[in-house]
Amino acid sequence: MSQRGFAKLYPHDYVMKYTFVPLVPRFVQPNHITLFRMVLTPFVVWILVLGDYRLGIPLFILAAFTDVLDGSVARIRRQITPWGIFFDPIADKLLVGSVALTVALKYFHPILVFVAIGLDLLPAMVFLSRKNPGNQMMTANVWGKAKMFMQFVALTMLLIGIFYGSDTWIVGGEFVLGASLLFAIIAAVTYSL
């Protein structure tokens, strides 16, 4: 499998290259960061279900940040692996989907939440349903990255709104999640349809 297409740097990678990536020890591989997000997700969800937003919000932001960090480390240090290409989006969907189902579903319109989750899963379902010759992998694109960023922002706004009792933040989060649907549709079309 050629990894040349996977190594293309995105604009945020240039910022990460001079800020956070140098802080990551060389022995820490991008796959370690992805695995950390997967392990952290159930703890984030459990803490949020318990209603401890003082701890849950920073943990959610940390878990979301690892999505940016693992990809940037992989591209900048040329440590892209088939495992990372496959499991990074799964880790993202686990984090976003579980927080959406356990918290956002109580505050956002249910149809919006389910459509967002469905559109998030659509490219992977279509990709997996096709006959996939060789080792072809589904790669991220700028639309999918924008969609994921907006979903993280929407959920963070929701959590902050709940913590501070601010309907403005909650409604703002719902609006951002709704806006992310446009990017999700474009990502779904450009990935697989």
HELIX and SHEET records of a PDB file:
HELIX    1   1 GLY A    5  ALA A    7  5                                   3    
HELIX    2   2 PRO A   11  TYR A   18  1                                   8    
HELIX    3   3 VAL A   21  LEU A   23  5                                   3    
HELIX    4   4 PRO A   30  VAL A   49  1                                  20    
HELIX    5   5 TYR A   53  ILE A   76  1                                  24    
HELIX    6   6 PRO A   82  VAL A   99  1                                  18    
HELIX    7   7 ALA A  100  ALA A  104  3                                   5    
HELIX    8   8 LEU A  105  TYR A  107  1                                   3    
HELIX    9   9 PRO A  110  SER A  129  1                                  20    
HELIX   10  10 VAL A  142  TYR A  164  1                                  23    
HELIX   11  11 ASP A  167  TYR A  191  1                                  25    
END                                                                             
